[in-house]
């Protein structure tokens, strides 16, 4: 669709052509407990940094598009590269 990235559920534009994927997505942040009971934060043997739950949501329908637990100081989310099939 003209290089734009759309939500599969509601067709809301998540990124225009040339913008990073999920550029227009909403970001929800919170305590790691929101990731579920299987995820525990602050276990010193594994990580000393403060961590948080992050979720990228469609602004149109609030469908979760990306969920991660990351260090609070780590402001860069995962890079997503989308390519179009060659003709």
Steps between C-alpha positions, in 0.01 A plus 500: 500500500735771374775400744285573805473256791142438616349320797364163383199538731373853433713626205634798701827636354788405733775646282513700181742402223854569620409513871622229739253215556258574787602867491147616583418222749412588859740386774372356825753465782465345841617258763647174374214314674282606204701257286351207692579283800783317323709820473692618804701820516785602718668162539854629576670190359373591154467878476581798716318763296141602568269339244151581378218349295440669162231446245447665161129540422303594191358852554181398322395178674762456779609159373841404646760510223823448696556401861835503678671521837801730478734708711342836587806681362479311170288740295542327165244232423582215270565593142251357255583483133225440250575430138278460201542192282700567186318468171 
